[in-house]
């Protein structure tokens, strides 16, 4: 039986969720969001596109959005 790699799919879901949170917060542009929160625009863009993210950066983003780790991942499989 072939092993399925869920990591790429999961990273894309995480990116989509951050994009949704950004838009919900009233930011149409990832660049504006990154600039206003002292984030690297290029790195943040990568997060939204499903690229790998460090745990520190993930926690920083969750803090910016005022969401807990538990709540962020709770409905991730529905995205």
N, CA, C and O atoms as a CHARMM CRD file, in Angstrom:
* protein
*
  316
    1    1 UNK  N      0.84600  -1.17800   0.00000 PROA 1      0.00000
    2    1 UNK  CA     0.00000   0.00000   0.00000 PROA 1      0.00000
    3    1 UNK  C      0.89500   1.24500   0.00000 PROA 1      0.00000
    4    1 UNK  O      1.84100   1.33300   0.78200 PROA 1      0.00000
    5    2 UNK  N      0.59500   2.19200  -0.86800 PROA 2      0.00000
    6    2 UNK  CA     1.39300   3.41500  -0.98700 PROA 2      0.00000
    7    2 UNK  C      1.07500   4.36100   0.15800 PROA 2      0.00000
    8    2 UNK  O     -0.07300   4.49300   0.58100 PROA 2      0.00000
    9    3 UNK  N      2.10100   5.00400   0.64200 PROA 3      0.00000
   10    3 UNK  CA     1.93500   5.96900   1.71500 PROA 3      0.00000
   11    3 UNK  C      1.51900   7.31800   1.11200 PROA 3      0.00000
   12    3 UNK  O      2.12200   7.78600   0.14500 PROA 3      0.00000
   13    4 UNK  N      0.49600   7.92900   1.68500 PROA 4      0.00000
   14    4 UNK  CA     0.02100   9.22100   1.21500 PROA 4      0.00000
   15    4 UNK  C      0.73900  10.32600   1.97900 PROA 4      0.00000
   16    4 UNK  O      0.88900  10.25100   3.19900 PROA 4      0.00000
   17    5 UNK  N      1.18400  11.35400   1.25500 PROA 5      0.00000
   18    5 UNK  CA     1.84800  12.49100   1.86200 PROA 5      0.00000
   19    5 UNK  C      0.83500  13.60700   2.06100 PROA 5      0.00000
   20    5 UNK  O      0.43800  14.27200   1.10400 PROA 5      0.00000
   21    6 UNK  N      0.42100  13.81000   3.29400 PROA 6      0.00000
   22    6 UNK  CA    -0.56300  14.82900   3.60100 PROA 6      0.00000
   23    6 UNK  C      0.06000  16.18900   3.88100 PROA 6      0.00000
   24    6 UNK  O     -0.66400  17.17600   4.00800 PROA 6      0.00000
   25    7 UNK  N      1.36000  16.26500   3.97800 PROA 7      0.00000
   26    7 UNK  CA     1.99200  17.51000   4.39800 PROA 7      0.00000
   27    7 UNK  C      1.72500  18.65800   3.42600 PROA 7      0.00000
   28    7 UNK  O      1.44000  19.77000   3.87100 PROA 7      0.00000
   29    8 UNK  N      1.80600  18.43100   2.14000 PROA 8      0.00000
   30    8 UNK  CA     1.57100  19.49900   1.16900 PROA 8      0.00000
   31    8 UNK  C      0.12900  19.98700   1.24700 PROA 8      0.00000
   32    8 UNK  O     -0.13000  21.19100   1.24000 PROA 8      0.00000
   33    9 UNK  N     -0.78000  19.06700   1.31900 PROA 9      0.00000
   34    9 UNK  CA    -2.19600  19.41400   1.42400 PROA 9      0.00000
   35    9 UNK  C     -2.46600  20.19000   2.71600 PROA 9      0.00000
   36    9 UNK  O     -3.20100  21.17800   2.70000 PROA 9      0.00000
   37   10 UNK  N     -1.89300  19.76200   3.80700 PROA 10     0.00000
   38   10 UNK  CA    -2.08800  20.43100   5.09100 PROA 10     0.00000
   39   10 UNK  C     -1.49900  21.83400   5.07600 PROA 10     0.00000
   40   10 UNK  O     -2.11700  22.76800   5.58800 PROA 10     0.00000
   41   11 UNK  N     -0.31600  21.99600   4.49700 PROA 11     0.00000
   42   11 UNK  CA     0.29200  23.32400   4.40500 PROA 11     0.00000
   43   11 UNK  C     -0.57900  24.26100   3.57600 PROA 11     0.00000
   44   11 UNK  O     -0.69900  25.44100   3.90700 PROA 11     0.00000
   45   12 UNK  N     -1.17700  23.76600   2.52300 PROA 12     0.00000
   46   12 UNK  CA    -2.06900  24.59900   1.70900 PROA 12     0.00000
   47   12 UNK  C     -3.30900  25.01200   2.50200 PROA 12     0.00000
   48   12 UNK  O     -3.78300  26.14100   2.37500 PROA 12     0.00000
   49   13 UNK  N     -3.82700  24.10900   3.31000 PROA 13     0.00000
   50   13 UNK  CA    -4.97400  24.44400   4.16100 PROA 13     0.00000
   51   13 UNK  C     -4.60900  25.51300   5.18000 PROA 13     0.00000
   52   13 UNK  O     -5.38200  26.43800   5.42700 PROA 13     0.00000
   53   14 UNK  N     -3.43000  25.38100   5.76700 PROA 14     0.00000
   54   14 UNK  CA    -2.96100  26.38000   6.72500 PROA 14     0.00000
   55   14 UNK  C     -2.84000  27.73500   6.03500 PROA 14     0.00000
   56   14 UNK  O     -3.28400  28.75200   6.56800 PROA 14     0.00000
   57   15 UNK  N     -2.24400  27.74500   4.86000 PROA 15     0.00000
   58   15 UNK  CA    -2.11200  28.98500   4.10400 PROA 15     0.00000
   59   15 UNK  C     -3.45000  29.60700   3.77400 PROA 15     0.00000
   60   15 UNK  O     -3.62900  30.81700   3.91300 PROA 15     0.00000
   61   16 UNK  N     -4.38800  28.78900   3.33900 PROA 16     0.00000
   62   16 UNK  CA    -5.72700  29.29100   3.02500 PROA 16     0.00000
   63   16 UNK  C     -6.42500  29.86200   4.24900 PROA 16     0.00000
   64   16 UNK  O     -7.15400  30.85100   4.16100 PROA 16     0.00000
   65   17 UNK  N     -6.19100  29.22300   5.39800 PROA 17     0.00000
   66   17 UNK  CA    -6.82100  29.72500   6.62400 PROA 17     0.00000
   67   17 UNK  C     -6.23200  31.07900   7.00400 PROA 17     0.00000
   68   17 UNK  O     -6.96900  31.98000   7.40700 PROA 17     0.00000
   69   18 UNK  N     -4.90800  31.23600   6.88200 PROA 18     0.00000
   70   18 UNK  CA    -4.30700  32.53800   7.18000 PROA 18     0.00000
   71   18 UNK  C     -4.79300  33.60100   6.19300 PROA 18     0.00000
   72   18 UNK  O     -5.01600  34.75000   6.57600 PROA 18     0.00000
   73   19 UNK  N     -4.95400  33.22500   4.94700 PROA 19     0.00000
   74   19 UNK  CA    -5.47300  34.17000   3.96500 PROA 19     0.00000
   75   19 UNK  C     -6.88600  34.60300   4.33900 PROA 19     0.00000
   76   19 UNK  O     -7.21800  35.78600   4.26500 PROA 19     0.00000
   77   20 UNK  N     -7.70600  33.65500   4.73500 PROA 20     0.00000
   78   20 UNK  CA    -9.07900  33.96100   5.15500 PROA 20     0.00000
   79   20 UNK  C     -9.09200  34.87500   6.37300 PROA 20     0.00000
   80   20 UNK  O     -9.88300  35.81600   6.43900 PROA 20     0.00000
   81   21 UNK  N     -8.21900  34.60000   7.33400 PROA 21     0.00000
   82   21 UNK  CA    -8.13600  35.44500   8.52800 PROA 21     0.00000
   83   21 UNK  C     -7.70500  36.86400   8.17100 PROA 21     0.00000
   84   21 UNK  O     -8.23000  37.83400   8.71700 PROA 21     0.00000
   85   22 UNK  N     -6.75100  36.97900   7.25600 PROA 22     0.00000
   86   22 UNK  CA    -6.28000  38.29500   6.81900 PROA 22     0.00000
   87   22 UNK  C     -7.41200  39.08200   6.17300 PROA 22     0.00000
   88   22 UNK  O     -7.62500  40.25200   6.49000 PROA 22     0.00000
   89   23 UNK  N     -8.12600  38.44300   5.27900 PROA 23     0.00000
   90   23 UNK  CA    -9.22800  39.10500   4.58200 PROA 23     0.00000
   91   23 UNK  C    -10.33800  39.47600   5.56500 PROA 23     0.00000
   92   23 UNK  O    -10.91300  40.56200   5.48500 PROA 23     0.00000
   93   24 UNK  N    -10.63000  38.57200   6.48300 PROA 24     0.00000
   94   24 UNK  CA   -11.64700  38.83000   7.50000 PROA 24     0.00000
   95   24 UNK  C    -11.26500  40.02500   8.37500 PROA 24     0.00000
   96   24 UNK  O    -12.13500  40.74700   8.86400 PROA 24     0.00000
   97   25 UNK  N     -9.95900  40.22800   8.56900 PROA 25     0.00000
   98   25 UNK  CA    -9.47000  41.35500   9.36300 PROA 25     0.00000
   99   25 UNK  C     -9.48100  42.66000   8.56300 PROA 25     0.00000
  100   25 UNK  O     -9.12400  43.71100   9.09400 PROA 25     0.00000
  101   26 UNK  N     -9.88900  42.60000   7.29200 PROA 26     0.00000
  102   26 UNK  CA   -10.03100  43.80700   6.49000 PROA 26     0.00000
  103   26 UNK  C     -8.83400  44.14800   5.61600 PROA 26     0.00000
  104   26 UNK  O     -8.74100  45.26200   5.10100 PROA 26     0.00000
  105   27 UNK  N     -7.92700  43.21000   5.44700 PROA 27     0.00000
  106   27 UNK  CA    -6.74700  43.43700   4.60800 PROA 27     0.00000
  107   27 UNK  C     -6.92700  42.75600   3.26800 PROA 27     0.00000
  108   27 UNK  O     -6.91400  41.52800   3.18800 PROA 27     0.00000
  109   28 UNK  N     -7.09300  43.53100   2.23000 PROA 28     0.00000
  110   28 UNK  CA    -7.22500  42.96500   0.89400 PROA 28     0.00000
  111   28 UNK  C     -5.89300  42.50300   0.33600 PROA 28     0.00000
  112   28 UNK  O     -5.84200  41.61300  -0.51300 PROA 28     0.00000
  113   29 UNK  N     -4.82700  43.10100   0.81000 PROA 29     0.00000
  114   29 UNK  CA    -3.49600  42.80600   0.29800 PROA 29     0.00000
  115   29 UNK  C     -2.63300  42.14500   1.37300 PROA 29     0.00000
  116   29 UNK  O     -2.57700  42.61600   2.50900 PROA 29     0.00000
  117   30 UNK  N     -1.96800  41.06200   1.00900 PROA 30     0.00000
  118   30 UNK  CA    -1.04600  40.43100   1.95000 PROA 30     0.00000
  119   30 UNK  C      0.12000  41.36700   2.25900 PROA 30     0.00000
  120   30 UNK  O      0.68000  41.32800   3.35500 PROA 30     0.00000
  121   31 UNK  N      0.48200  42.20700   1.28800 PROA 31     0.00000
  122   31 UNK  CA     1.60200  43.13000   1.47800 PROA 31     0.00000
  123   31 UNK  C      1.29700  44.15700   2.56300 PROA 31     0.00000
  124   31 UNK  O      2.14200  44.44500   3.41000 PROA 31     0.00000
  125   32 UNK  N      0.09400  44.70200   2.53200 PROA 32     0.00000
  126   32 UNK  CA    -0.31300  45.67200   3.54000 PROA 32     0.00000
  127   32 UNK  C     -0.35700  45.02000   4.91400 PROA 32     0.00000
  128   32 UNK  O      0.12100  45.58700   5.89700 PROA 32     0.00000
  129   33 UNK  N     -0.93300  43.82500   4.97400 PROA 33     0.00000
  130   33 UNK  CA    -0.99400  43.09500   6.23300 PROA 33     0.00000
  131   33 UNK  C      0.41000  42.87000   6.79100 PROA 33     0.00000
  132   33 UNK  O      0.66600  43.13000   7.96600 PROA 33     0.00000
  133   34 UNK  N      1.29800  42.39600   5.95900 PROA 34     0.00000
  134   34 UNK  CA     2.66700  42.12100   6.40800 PROA 34     0.00000
  135   34 UNK  C      3.35300  43.39700   6.87700 PROA 34     0.00000
  136   34 UNK  O      3.99500  43.40800   7.92700 PROA 34     0.00000
  137   35 UNK  N      3.22200  44.45900   6.11500 PROA 35     0.00000
  138   35 UNK  CA     3.88800  45.71200   6.46300 PROA 35     0.00000
  139   35 UNK  C      3.35900  46.25800   7.79300 PROA 35     0.00000
  140   35 UNK  O      4.14200  46.70400   8.63300 PROA 35     0.00000
  141   36 UNK  N      2.06300  46.22800   7.98600 PROA 36     0.00000
  142   36 UNK  CA     1.47100  46.77700   9.20500 PROA 36     0.00000
  143   36 UNK  C      1.77100  45.93700  10.44800 PROA 36     0.00000
  144   36 UNK  O      1.62600  46.41600  11.57300 PROA 36     0.00000
  145   37 UNK  N      2.18700  44.69600  10.24500 PROA 37     0.00000
  146   37 UNK  CA     2.49500  43.82900  11.38200 PROA 37     0.00000
  147   37 UNK  C      3.98200  43.48900  11.47100 PROA 37     0.00000
  148   37 UNK  O      4.38100  42.55100  12.16200 PROA 37     0.00000
  149   38 UNK  N      4.78500  44.26600  10.76100 PROA 38     0.00000
  150   38 UNK  CA     6.24600  44.11100  10.79500 PROA 38     0.00000
  151   38 UNK  C      6.68000  42.69000  10.42800 PROA 38     0.00000
  152   38 UNK  O      7.51200  42.08100  11.10200 PROA 38     0.00000
  153   39 UNK  N      6.09600  42.18200   9.34600 PROA 39     0.00000
  154   39 UNK  CA     6.41900  40.85300   8.83800 PROA 39     0.00000
  155   39 UNK  C      7.07600  40.99800   7.47600 PROA 39     0.00000
  156   39 UNK  O      6.85000  41.98500   6.77400 PROA 39     0.00000
  157   40 UNK  N      7.86900  40.04000   7.11000 PROA 40     0.00000
  158   40 UNK  CA     8.42100  39.99800   5.76300 PROA 40     0.00000
  159   40 UNK  C      7.29300  39.67500   4.79100 PROA 40     0.00000
  160   40 UNK  O      6.63100  38.64600   4.92300 PROA 40     0.00000
  161   41 UNK  N      7.07500  40.55000   3.82100 PROA 41     0.00000
  162   41 UNK  CA     6.01100  40.32300   2.84900 PROA 41     0.00000
  163   41 UNK  C      6.21200  39.04800   2.05200 PROA 41     0.00000
  164   41 UNK  O      5.26400  38.30600   1.79500 PROA 41     0.00000
  165   42 UNK  N      7.44000  38.80500   1.66900 PROA 42     0.00000
  166   42 UNK  CA     7.75900  37.60800   0.87900 PROA 42     0.00000
  167   42 UNK  C      7.51200  36.32700   1.69300 PROA 42     0.00000
  168   42 UNK  O      6.94900  35.35800   1.18400 PROA 42     0.00000
  169   43 UNK  N      7.93800  36.34000   2.95500 PROA 43     0.00000
  170   43 UNK  CA     7.75800  35.15300   3.79700 PROA 43     0.00000
  171   43 UNK  C      6.27300  34.92700   4.06400 PROA 43     0.00000
  172   43 UNK  O      5.78700  33.79800   3.99500 PROA 43     0.00000
  173   44 UNK  N      5.55500  36.01100   4.37000 PROA 44     0.00000
  174   44 UNK  CA     4.12700  35.86800   4.63100 PROA 44     0.00000
  175   44 UNK  C      3.38700  35.37700   3.38900 PROA 44     0.00000
  176   44 UNK  O      2.49700  34.53300   3.49400 PROA 44     0.00000
  177   45 UNK  N      3.74300  35.89100   2.22900 PROA 45     0.00000
  178   45 UNK  CA     3.14300  35.42300   0.98300 PROA 45     0.00000
  179   45 UNK  C      3.33500  33.91100   0.85800 PROA 45     0.00000
  180   45 UNK  O      2.41700  33.19100   0.46300 PROA 45     0.00000
  181   46 UNK  N      4.52400  33.44200   1.19600 PROA 46     0.00000
  182   46 UNK  CA     4.81100  32.01400   1.14400 PROA 46     0.00000
  183   46 UNK  C      3.92400  31.21300   2.07700 PROA 46     0.00000
  184   46 UNK  O      3.49300  30.11000   1.73900 PROA 46     0.00000
  185   47 UNK  N      3.65200  31.76200   3.24500 PROA 47     0.00000
  186   47 UNK  CA     2.75800  31.08600   4.19400 PROA 47     0.00000
  187   47 UNK  C      1.38100  30.91200   3.56200 PROA 47     0.00000
  188   47 UNK  O      0.81000  29.82300   3.60100 PROA 47     0.00000
  189   48 UNK  N      0.85400  31.97200   2.98800 PROA 48     0.00000
  190   48 UNK  CA    -0.46700  31.89300   2.36600 PROA 48     0.00000
  191   48 UNK  C     -0.48800  30.94600   1.16900 PROA 48     0.00000
  192   48 UNK  O     -1.53800  30.40100   0.83000 PROA 48     0.00000
  193   49 UNK  N      0.64600  30.74900   0.53700 PROA 49     0.00000
  194   49 UNK  CA     0.73000  29.84800  -0.61000 PROA 49     0.00000
  195   49 UNK  C      1.01500  28.40600  -0.20800 PROA 49     0.00000
  196   49 UNK  O      1.12700  27.53400  -1.06900 PROA 49     0.00000
  197   50 UNK  N      1.13300  28.14800   1.09800 PROA 50     0.00000
  198   50 UNK  CA     1.32100  26.77800   1.56100 PROA 50     0.00000
  199   50 UNK  C      2.76500  26.35000   1.71200 PROA 50     0.00000
  200   50 UNK  O      3.06500  25.15600   1.75300 PROA 50     0.00000
  201   51 UNK  N      3.64900  27.31000   1.79300 PROA 51     0.00000
  202   51 UNK  CA     5.05100  26.96400   2.02600 PROA 51     0.00000
  203   51 UNK  C      5.26200  26.67100   3.49800 PROA 51     0.00000
  204   51 UNK  O      4.44700  27.04500   4.34200 PROA 51     0.00000
  205   52 UNK  N      6.34700  26.00900   3.79500 PROA 52     0.00000
  206   52 UNK  CA     6.66100  25.65800   5.17800 PROA 52     0.00000
  207   52 UNK  C      6.85000  26.91300   6.01600 PROA 52     0.00000
  208   52 UNK  O      7.32700  27.93400   5.52100 PROA 52     0.00000
  209   53 UNK  N      6.47700  26.83100   7.27300 PROA 53     0.00000
  210   53 UNK  CA     6.56400  27.96900   8.18500 PROA 53     0.00000
  211   53 UNK  C      7.16000  27.48700   9.50900 PROA 53     0.00000
  212   53 UNK  O      6.88900  26.37100   9.95200 PROA 53     0.00000
  213   54 UNK  N      7.96200  28.32900  10.12200 PROA 54     0.00000
  214   54 UNK  CA     8.53800  27.95000  11.41200 PROA 54     0.00000
  215   54 UNK  C      7.46200  28.04300  12.49100 PROA 54     0.00000
  216   54 UNK  O      6.47300  28.75900  12.34100 PROA 54     0.00000
  217   55 UNK  N      7.66900  27.32000  13.56000 PROA 55     0.00000
  218   55 UNK  CA     6.71000  27.36300  14.65700 PROA 55     0.00000
  219   55 UNK  C      6.64300  28.75200  15.28200 PROA 55     0.00000
  220   55 UNK  O      5.56400  29.20900  15.66000 PROA 55     0.00000
  221   56 UNK  N      7.78200  29.42700  15.39400 PROA 56     0.00000
  222   56 UNK  CA     7.78800  30.78100  15.95100 PROA 56     0.00000
  223   56 UNK  C      6.93400  31.72300  15.10200 PROA 56     0.00000
  224   56 UNK  O      6.16700  32.52800  15.63000 PROA 56     0.00000
  225   57 UNK  N      7.07600  31.61300  13.79800 PROA 57     0.00000
  226   57 UNK  CA     6.31200  32.47500  12.89100 PROA 57     0.00000
  227   57 UNK  C      4.82900  32.13800  12.97500 PROA 57     0.00000
  228   57 UNK  O      3.98500  33.03500  12.99300 PROA 57     0.00000
  229   58 UNK  N      4.51500  30.86600  13.02600 PROA 58     0.00000
  230   58 UNK  CA     3.13000  30.42500  13.16300 PROA 58     0.00000
  231   58 UNK  C      2.51500  31.02000  14.42500 PROA 58     0.00000
  232   58 UNK  O      1.40400  31.54900  14.38500 PROA 58     0.00000
  233   59 UNK  N      3.23100  30.93500  15.54100 PROA 59     0.00000
  234   59 UNK  CA     2.72100  31.47800  16.80200 PROA 59     0.00000
  235   59 UNK  C      2.56400  32.99300  16.73700 PROA 59     0.00000
  236   59 UNK  O      1.61800  33.54600  17.29800 PROA 59     0.00000
  237   60 UNK  N      3.48400  33.66000  16.05600 PROA 60     0.00000
  238   60 UNK  CA     3.38200  35.11700  15.88600 PROA 60     0.00000
  239   60 UNK  C      2.12100  35.47100  15.09800 PROA 60     0.00000
  240   60 UNK  O      1.40900  36.40800  15.45900 PROA 60     0.00000
  241   61 UNK  N      1.84400  34.73800  14.03600 PROA 61     0.00000
  242   61 UNK  CA     0.64500  34.99200  13.23800 PROA 61     0.00000
  243   61 UNK  C     -0.62600  34.73700  14.04400 PROA 61     0.00000
  244   61 UNK  O     -1.59700  35.48800  13.95000 PROA 61     0.00000
  245   62 UNK  N     -0.60400  33.67800  14.83000 PROA 62     0.00000
  246   62 UNK  CA    -1.77100  33.38800  15.66700 PROA 62     0.00000
  247   62 UNK  C     -1.99200  34.49900  16.68500 PROA 62     0.00000
  248   62 UNK  O     -3.13100  34.86300  16.97900 PROA 62     0.00000
  249   63 UNK  N     -0.90000  35.03400  17.22100 PROA 63     0.00000
  250   63 UNK  CA    -1.00500  36.14100  18.18400 PROA 63     0.00000
  251   63 UNK  C     -1.57600  37.38800  17.49700 PROA 63     0.00000
  252   63 UNK  O     -2.43500  38.06600  18.06100 PROA 63     0.00000
  253   64 UNK  N     -1.11300  37.68200  16.31200 PROA 64     0.00000
  254   64 UNK  CA    -1.62300  38.83400  15.55900 PROA 64     0.00000
  255   64 UNK  C     -3.12900  38.70600  15.34700 PROA 64     0.00000
  256   64 UNK  O     -3.86800  39.68100  15.48500 PROA 64     0.00000
  257   65 UNK  N     -3.57400  37.50800  15.01400 PROA 65     0.00000
  258   65 UNK  CA    -4.99600  37.28300  14.74600 PROA 65     0.00000
  259   65 UNK  C     -5.79700  36.99400  16.01600 PROA 65     0.00000
  260   65 UNK  O     -7.01100  36.79400  15.97100 PROA 65     0.00000
  261   66 UNK  N     -5.08800  36.97600  17.15200 PROA 66     0.00000
  262   66 UNK  CA    -5.72300  36.71700  18.44400 PROA 66     0.00000
  263   66 UNK  C     -6.54600  35.43500  18.43500 PROA 66     0.00000
  264   66 UNK  O     -7.71600  35.41700  18.81900 PROA 66     0.00000
  265   67 UNK  N     -5.90300  34.37200  17.98600 PROA 67     0.00000
  266   67 UNK  CA    -6.53500  33.05800  17.92300 PROA 67     0.00000
  267   67 UNK  C     -5.59400  32.02800  18.56900 PROA 67     0.00000
  268   67 UNK  O     -4.37500  32.10200  18.41800 PROA 67     0.00000
  269   68 UNK  N     -6.17300  31.09700  19.27100 PROA 68     0.00000
  270   68 UNK  CA    -5.36200  30.07400  19.91900 PROA 68     0.00000
  271   68 UNK  C     -4.96000  28.99000  18.92700 PROA 68     0.00000
  272   68 UNK  O     -5.57600  28.83600  17.87200 PROA 68     0.00000
  273   69 UNK  N     -3.95700  28.26700  19.26900 PROA 69     0.00000
  274   69 UNK  CA    -3.51500  27.14600  18.44500 PROA 69     0.00000
  275   69 UNK  C     -4.66100  26.15400  18.27000 PROA 69     0.00000
  276   69 UNK  O     -4.91700  25.66800  17.16900 PROA 69     0.00000
  277   70 UNK  N     -5.33400  25.86800  19.36000 PROA 70     0.00000
  278   70 UNK  CA    -6.44000  24.90100  19.32400 PROA 70     0.00000
  279   70 UNK  C     -7.54900  25.35200  18.37200 PROA 70     0.00000
  280   70 UNK  O     -8.04500  24.56200  17.56800 PROA 70     0.00000
  281   71 UNK  N     -7.93300  26.62500  18.47000 PROA 71     0.00000
  282   71 UNK  CA    -9.00900  27.12500  17.59400 PROA 71     0.00000
  283   71 UNK  C     -8.57700  27.20500  16.14000 PROA 71     0.00000
  284   71 UNK  O     -9.38000  26.97800  15.23500 PROA 71     0.00000
  285   72 UNK  N     -7.32100  27.52600  15.91500 PROA 72     0.00000
  286   72 UNK  CA    -6.84100  27.60900  14.53900 PROA 72     0.00000
  287   72 UNK  C     -6.92100  26.25500  13.84300 PROA 72     0.00000
  288   72 UNK  O     -7.36300  26.16600  12.69800 PROA 72     0.00000
  289   73 UNK  N     -6.49700  25.21300  14.52900 PROA 73     0.00000
  290   73 UNK  CA    -6.43900  23.89100  13.90600 PROA 73     0.00000
  291   73 UNK  C     -7.73800  23.10200  14.03000 PROA 73     0.00000
  292   73 UNK  O     -7.88400  22.04800  13.41100 PROA 73     0.00000
  293   74 UNK  N     -8.68100  23.60400  14.82200 PROA 74     0.00000
  294   74 UNK  CA    -9.92200  22.87200  15.08700 PROA 74     0.00000
  295   74 UNK  C    -10.67700  22.51100  13.81100 PROA 74     0.00000
  296   74 UNK  O    -11.08700  21.36100  13.65400 PROA 74     0.00000
  297   75 UNK  N    -10.86600  23.43700  12.92100 PROA 75     0.00000
  298   75 UNK  CA   -11.64900  23.20400  11.72000 PROA 75     0.00000
  299   75 UNK  C    -10.80700  23.19100  10.45100 PROA 75     0.00000
  300   75 UNK  O    -11.32900  23.40200   9.35600 PROA 75     0.00000
  301   76 UNK  N     -9.53600  22.94900  10.58900 PROA 76     0.00000
  302   76 UNK  CA    -8.62200  23.01400   9.44900 PROA 76     0.00000
  303   76 UNK  C     -8.99300  21.99900   8.36400 PROA 76     0.00000
  304   76 UNK  O     -8.79000  22.26000   7.17900 PROA 76     0.00000
  305   77 UNK  N     -9.52400  20.86700   8.75500 PROA 77     0.00000
  306   77 UNK  CA    -9.86300  19.84100   7.76500 PROA 77     0.00000
  307   77 UNK  C    -11.07900  20.21700   6.92500 PROA 77     0.00000
  308   77 UNK  O    -11.38000  19.53500   5.94500 PROA 77     0.00000
  309   78 UNK  N    -11.78800  21.29300   7.29100 PROA 78     0.00000
  310   78 UNK  CA   -12.97300  21.71100   6.54800 PROA 78     0.00000
  311   78 UNK  C    -12.64900  22.78700   5.51500 PROA 78     0.00000
  312   78 UNK  O    -13.53600  23.26100   4.80500 PROA 78     0.00000
  313   79 UNK  N    -11.39600  23.16400   5.43700 PROA 79     0.00000
  314   79 UNK  CA   -10.99200  24.22600   4.50600 PROA 79     0.00000
  315   79 UNK  C    -10.57400  23.60800   3.18900 PROA 79     0.00000
  316   79 UNK  O    -10.19600  24.32600   2.26300 PROA 79     0.00000
